[in-house]
Amino acid sequence: MIKNLTKGSPLKLIVMFAMPILIGNLFQQLFHISDILIVGRLLGVKSLAAVGSSAPLIFMFLMVAFGFTSGLTIITAQRFGAHDEKGIKSSVFHSLTAAGVLSLTVSTFFIACLRYLLRYMNIPEEIMDQAYSFTLILGLAMTPVILYNLLSGFIRALGDAKTPLYFLIFCSLINIALNFVFIYYCGLGVAGSALGSCCSMLLTVAACVWIIAKRFPLLKISLADCRYNHKFMLEHLKVAAPMAVQFSILALSMMIIQSVCNSFGTEVIAGFTAALRIEQISTQPVFAIGVAFATYAAQNYGAALIKRIRQGVRQCLAACLVLSVLISLGVRFFGTHLVGAFIEGGDEGIITIGQQYLMISSYFYFFLACIFITRNALQGMGRPSIPLASGVFELIIRAFAAVYLANIIGYYGIFWAGPIAWVGGALVTSLGYWWTITHLNNGDMRGIFARKKALQKAGC
């Protein structure tokens, strides 16, 4: 259902919009966790370590795809907020064109450089072959991944968060079923897990295209809409490219941490992998609010309602403070049991390693929430430079902390790298948001209206 987010209570709108995103993200995490859980249970610790050790590499390319497509659809959401139907269709065409180029580039680079990248990550020789086969097959699925993110982003830009939820549920269930079949019945090992993910994503993309053709006429384009406009393409790329770089920097920092982690052996890799998956699930509520806020900010920015953006940030930060405390308590009380669910036989050493990480990171969840809210507010307003600067700052902190602290206190140093980076990133994005919103509130709003009129006059 298409929804206008420029009217009504900000917190209520954002929470209602975030709920389907949250459920969808949980299913998306189920998509990834099913790989880890099924592999860990059916194939053992070494196979689990092979999947976990290469996960940051896949994560990097997924983050590039997510950041780039999210940036493209922010322009679509701004057009929707401005009630510019022609601009929406033109945005769809330009976004599909840009995403096609990205898909070709990423796939070519991935296939050509995969072996070198895995070597760089210090993956132990005993699990290298499994890590390579798993990662290569997933790399070949980058095109449907990019297309899925773009299509679901278009739908969210129109204020509909429920339809992408249905896609994710469908994809996750298919993925679990295929993973089990390919690993247990076909005996394909970790390659079977990757193959199941590829097949489920292809089916989901087909479902997305069919639903958009049936239910979303605003997103359907004709030959008349396929007119390339260089200025309009640049407007998309000015938001999408920095967001892609920002997310890739985040993923690169995780690759560095994983590379250091890999040097401590398979037990530490397995424990760290399980703990990260638990953390990713636990922080989904605040992440979903952040994703919802990007669409909220974009629509209200397109309508030149700056005060509503500021009001929404205040209310969401207060709500995320409460959520962060509750999530932290839950992780600290149930972390041991959750980590143990990933390991066949309940290896105490691995469980202890995972629990140690969760005990450290759970104190810092509110800083992560601050990043999600302020970063998405800035991106929704088409201001990606500050989130990009924050990403660079986080990369430097993570890399320094992981390498330096690991030399002093062992793998505990890896556990502290992320939380320290969250504090630094939250400081940068919060100050950047405060400066930006103050400038817009106190500045001349004629600039925003002039920009809208110029683009409409250009026929975008």
C-alpha positions in Angstrom: 0.0 0.0 0.0 1.4 3.4 -1.0 1.7 5.7 2.0 2.4 9.5 2.3 4.7 10.1 5.3 4.4 13.9 5.2 1.3 14.1 7.4 0.6 12.7 10.9 2.6 11.8 14.0 6.3 11.3 13.0 7.0 8.5 15.5 3.8 6.6 14.8 4.3 6.8 11.1 8.0 5.7 11.3 7.3 2.9 13.7 4.4 1.6 11.6 6.5 1.9 8.5 9.5 0.2 10.3 7.5 -2.8 11.5 7.3 -4.6 8.1 10.9 -3.6 7.5 11.9 -5.2 10.9 10.0 -8.4 10.2 11.5 -8.4 6.7 15.0 -7.9 8.0 14.5 -10.7 10.5 13.6 -13.0 7.7 16.6 -11.6 5.7 18.8 -12.5 8.7 17.1 -15.9 8.8 18.2 -16.1 5.1 21.8 -15.7 6.1 21.7 -17.5 9.5 20.1 -20.5 7.9 23.4 -20.8 5.9 25.4 -20.7 9.1 23.1 -22.9 11.1 22.6 -25.6 8.6 26.3 -25.7 7.6 27.4 -25.7 11.3 24.9 -28.5 12.2 25.3 -30.7 9.1 28.9 -30.1 8.1 30.8 -29.3 11.2 33.0 -26.5 12.7 35.5 -26.3 9.8 32.7 -25.8 7.2 31.2 -23.2 9.6 34.5 -21.4 9.8 34.8 -21.5 6.0 31.5 -19.8 5.6 32.1 -17.3 8.4 35.7 -16.4 7.4 34.5 -15.4 3.9 31.3 -13.7 5.1 32.8 -10.2 5.3 33.8 -10.3 1.6 30.2 -11.2 0.6 29.0 -8.6 3.1 31.2 -5.9 1.4 29.6 -6.5 -2.0 26.1 -6.7 -0.5 26.7 -3.4 1.2 27.8 -1.8 -2.0 24.6 -3.0 -3.7 22.5 -1.9 -0.8 24.1 1.5 -0.4 24.0 2.3 -4.1 20.4 1.2 -4.7 19.2 2.9 -1.5 20.8 6.1 -2.8 19.1 5.8 -6.1 15.6 5.2 -4.6 16.0 8.2 -2.2 15.6 10.4 -5.3 12.5 8.4 -6.2 11.1 9.0 -2.7 11.8 12.7 -3.0 9.9 12.8 -6.2 7.0 11.0 -4.6 7.0 13.5 -1.7 6.9 16.4 -4.3 3.9 14.7 -6.1 6.0 14.5 -9.3 4.7 11.4 -11.2 6.8 12.1 -14.3 9.9 12.5 -12.1 9.1 9.1 -10.4 9.1 7.3 -13.7 12.2 9.0 -14.9 13.9 8.1 -11.6 13.0 4.4 -12.2 14.6 4.5 -15.6 17.8 6.2 -14.5 18.1 4.0 -11.5 17.7 0.8 -13.6 20.4 2.1 -15.9 22.9 2.9 -13.2 22.2 -0.4 -11.4 22.8 -2.4 -14.6 26.3 -0.8 -14.9 27.0 -1.5 -11.3 26.0 -5.1 -11.6 28.3 -5.7 -14.6 31.2 -4.0 -12.9 30.8 -5.8 -9.5 30.4 -9.3 -11.1 33.5 -8.9 -13.3 35.6 -7.6 -10.4 34.4 -10.3 -8.1 35.2 -13.2 -10.4 38.6 -11.8 -11.4 39.9 -11.0 -7.9 38.2 -13.5 -5.6 41.2 -15.7 -5.0 43.5 -12.8 -4.2 40.9 -11.3 -1.8 40.5 -14.5 0.1 44.3 -14.8 0.5 44.4 -11.2 1.8 41.9 -12.2 4.5 44.3 -14.8 6.0 41.9 -17.7 5.6 43.5 -20.9 6.8 44.6 -23.4 4.1 42.5 -26.1 5.7 39.3 -24.3 4.8 40.4 -22.3 1.8 38.8 -24.5 -0.9 35.4 -24.5 0.9 35.5 -20.7 1.4 36.4 -20.2 -2.3 33.5 -22.4 -3.7 31.0 -20.9 -1.3 32.0 -17.3 -2.1 32.4 -17.8 -5.9 28.8 -19.1 -6.3 27.4 -16.2 -4.2 29.4 -13.8 -6.2 27.7 -15.0 -9.4 24.4 -14.0 -7.8 25.3 -10.3 -7.5 23.0 -9.3 -10.4 19.8 -10.6 -8.9 20.8 -9.2 -5.5 21.3 -5.7 -6.9 18.0 -5.9 -8.9 16.1 -7.2 -5.9 17.4 -4.3 -3.7 16.5 -1.8 -6.3 13.0 -3.1 -6.9 12.1 -3.4 -3.2 13.7 0.1 -2.7 11.3 1.6 -5.3 8.3 0.1 -3.5 9.5 1.5 -0.1 10.1 4.9 -1.7 6.3 5.0 -2.3 5.7 4.4 1.4 4.9 0.6 1.1 7.0 -1.5 3.4 4.7 -4.5 3.5 5.2 -5.8 0.0 9.0 -6.0 0.3 8.3 -8.0 3.5 6.4 -10.6 1.6 9.3 -10.9 -0.8 11.7 -11.5 2.0 9.6 -14.1 3.7 9.2 -15.9 0.4 13.0 -15.7 -0.3 14.0 -16.8 3.2 11.7 -19.9 3.3 12.8 -21.0 -0.2 16.4 -20.5 0.8 16.1 -22.7 3.9 14.4 -25.4 2.0 16.9 -25.4 -0.8 19.9 -25.2 1.5 18.7 -28.3 3.3 18.0 -30.2 0.1 21.3 -29.3 -1.5 23.4 -30.1 1.6 21.6 -33.0 3.2 20.2 -34.8 0.2 22.5 -33.8 -2.7 25.7 -33.8 -0.6 27.0 -30.5 -2.2 28.6 -29.2 1.0 29.0 -25.5 1.5 28.6 -25.0 -2.3 25.0 -26.3 -1.8 24.3 -23.6 0.7 25.5 -20.9 -1.8 23.5 -22.5 -4.6 20.3 -22.5 -2.6 20.8 -18.7 -1.9 21.2 -18.0 -5.6 18.1 -19.9 -6.7 15.9 -18.4 -4.0 17.1 -14.8 -5.0 16.3 -15.4 -8.6 12.8 -16.6 -7.8 12.3 -13.5 -5.6 13.3 -11.1 -8.3 10.8 -12.7 -10.7 8.1 -12.2 -8.0 9.1 -8.6 -7.6 8.8 -7.8 -11.3 5.4 -9.5 -11.5 4.0 -7.6 -8.4 5.3 -4.2 -9.6 3.7 -4.8 -13.0 0.3 -5.7 -11.4 0.1 -3.3 -8.4 2.4 -0.2 -8.9 1.5 1.8 -12.0 3.7 4.7 -10.7 6.7 2.5 -11.2 5.8 1.1 -14.6 7.8 2.9 -17.4 7.1 3.1 -21.1 9.5 4.0 -24.0 8.5 7.6 -23.5 9.9 7.5 -20.0 13.3 6.1 -21.1 14.9 9.4 -22.0 18.4 9.8 -20.6 19.0 13.1 -18.8 22.6 13.6 -17.8 21.8 16.1 -15.0 19.2 13.8 -13.5 21.5 10.9 -13.7 24.2 13.0 -11.8 21.6 13.8 -9.2 21.1 10.1 -8.6 24.8 9.3 -8.6 25.6 12.2 -6.2 23.6 10.4 -3.6 24.1 6.7 -4.6 27.9 6.7 -5.2 28.8 8.2 -1.7 26.4 5.8 -0.1 27.9 2.8 -1.9 31.4 4.0 -0.9 30.2 4.5 2.7 28.7 1.1 3.0 31.8 -0.5 1.3 34.0 1.2 3.8 32.0 -0.3 6.6 32.3 -3.7 5.0 36.0 -3.2 4.4 36.5 -2.5 8.1 34.7 -5.8 8.8 37.0 -7.5 6.4 40.0 -6.2 8.3 38.6 -7.3 11.6 37.8 -10.8 10.1 41.3 -11.0 8.7 42.8 -10.4 12.1 40.3 -12.8 13.6 41.2 -15.5 11.1 44.8 -15.5 12.4 43.5 -16.8 15.7 42.3 -20.1 14.3 39.0 -21.9 13.6 37.6 -21.8 17.1 37.8 -18.0 17.4 36.4 -17.7 13.8 33.4 -19.9 14.6 32.7 -18.2 17.9 33.0 -14.7 16.5 30.8 -15.7 13.4 28.0 -17.0 15.7 28.1 -13.9 17.9 28.0 -11.5 15.0 24.9 -13.3 13.7 23.2 -12.9 17.0 24.1 -9.3 17.2 22.8 -8.6 13.8 19.4 -10.1 14.7 19.3 -8.3 18.1 19.9 -4.8 16.6 17.4 -5.2 13.8 14.7 -3.1 15.6 16.9 0.0 15.7 18.2 -0.8 12.2 14.6 -1.0 10.8 13.8 2.4 12.4 16.8 3.8 10.6 15.8 2.4 7.2 12.3 3.7 7.7 13.6 7.1 8.6 15.5 7.4 5.3 12.2 7.2 3.4 10.5 9.5 5.9 13.2 12.1 5.6 13.3 11.9 1.8 9.5 12.4 1.4 9.5 15.3 3.9 12.5 16.8 2.3 10.9 16.6 -1.1 7.9 18.4 0.4 10.2 21.0 2.1 9.0 20.0 5.6 12.2 20.4 7.5 10.7 20.8 10.9 9.0 17.4 10.6 12.4 15.8 10.0 13.8 17.4 13.1 10.8 16.3 15.1 11.1 12.7 13.8 14.8 12.5 14.8 14.1 13.6 18.4 11.3 11.1 18.8 13.2 8.2 17.2 16.3 8.7 19.3 14.3 8.6 22.5 12.6 5.4 21.4 15.9 3.8 20.3 17.4 4.6 23.8 14.7 2.4 25.4 15.1 -0.3 22.7 18.9 -0.4 23.1 18.7 -1.0 26.8 16.1 -3.8 26.4 18.1 -5.4 23.6 21.3 -5.2 25.7 19.7 -6.9 28.6 18.3 -9.7 26.4 21.6 -10.4 24.8 23.4 -10.5 28.1 20.9 -12.9 29.7 20.4 -15.3 26.7 23.7 -14.9 24.7 25.2 -18.2 25.9 22.2 -20.3 24.8 22.0 -18.4 21.4 25.7 -19.0 20.6 25.4 -22.6 21.5 22.5 -23.1 19.0 25.0 -22.7 16.1 27.5 -25.4 17.3 26.9 -29.1 17.0 27.8 -30.7 20.3 27.9 -27.4 22.3 31.7 -26.8 22.2 32.3 -24.8 25.4 35.4 -23.0 24.1 33.6 -21.6 21.1 30.5 -20.7 23.1 32.6 -18.8 25.6 34.4 -16.9 22.8 31.0 -15.8 21.3 29.6 -14.9 24.7 32.7 -12.8 25.5 32.1 -10.6 22.4 28.4 -10.1 23.2 29.2 -9.1 26.8 31.4 -6.2 25.4 29.4 -5.0 22.4 26.0 -5.0 24.2 27.0 -1.9 26.2 27.3 0.2 23.1 24.0 -0.5 21.2 22.6 3.0 21.7 25.6 4.5 19.8 24.9 2.2 16.9 21.2 3.4 17.0 22.4 7.0 16.9 24.3 6.2 13.7 21.3 4.5 12.1 19.0 7.5 12.8 21.2 10.5 12.0 22.9 8.8 9.1 19.6 7.9 7.4 18.2 11.4 8.1 21.2 12.9 6.3 20.9 10.5 3.4 17.2 11.0 3.1 17.9 14.7 2.7 20.4 14.0 -0.1 23.4 14.8 2.1 25.6 11.7 1.8 29.0 13.5 2.4 28.8 13.4 6.3 27.8 9.7 6.5 30.7 9.0 4.1 33.1 10.9 6.4 31.7 9.0 9.3 32.3 5.7 7.5 35.9 6.7 6.8 36.3 7.6 10.5 34.9 4.3 11.6 37.2 2.4 9.2 40.3 4.0 10.6 39.1 3.4 14.2 38.2 -0.3 13.6 41.4 -1.1 11.7 43.6 0.6 14.3 41.8 -0.9 17.2 41.6 -4.4 15.8 45.3 -4.5 14.8 46.8 -2.6 17.8 44.6 -4.1 20.5 44.9 -7.7 19.1 48.6 -7.4 19.5 48.2 -6.5 23.2 45.2 -8.4 24.5 44.7 -11.1 21.8 41.4 -11.7 20.2 39.7 -9.5 22.9 41.1 -6.6 20.8 38.8 -7.6 17.9 35.8 -7.5 20.2 36.5 -3.9 21.3 37.1 -2.6 17.7 33.5 -2.4 16.7 32.1 -0.7 19.8 34.9 1.9 19.8 34.1 2.6 16.1 30.4 3.0 16.9 31.2 5.7 19.5 33.3 7.6 16.9 30.8 7.2 14.1 27.9 8.4 16.3 29.8 11.5 17.2 30.5 12.4 13.6 26.9 11.7 12.2 25.2 13.4 15.2 27.3 16.6 14.9 26.9 16.5 11.1 23.1 16.1 11.4 22.9 19.0 13.9 24.9 21.3 11.7 22.8 20.4 8.6 19.4 20.7 10.1 20.3 23.9 11.8 21.5 25.3 8.5 18.3 24.3 6.8 16.1 25.7 9.6 17.9 29.0 9.8 18.8 29.3 6.1 16.8 30.4 3.1 14.3 27.7 2.1 14.1 29.2 -1.4 17.0 27.0 -2.4 15.0 23.8 -1.9 12.0 25.1 -3.8 14.2 26.5 -6.6 15.8 23.1 -7.0 12.4 21.4 -7.3 11.2 23.9 -9.8 14.3 23.6 -12.0 14.1 19.8 -12.1 10.4 19.8 -12.9 11.1 22.4 -15.6 13.7 20.1 -17.1 11.1 17.4 -17.4 12.6 15.0 -14.8 
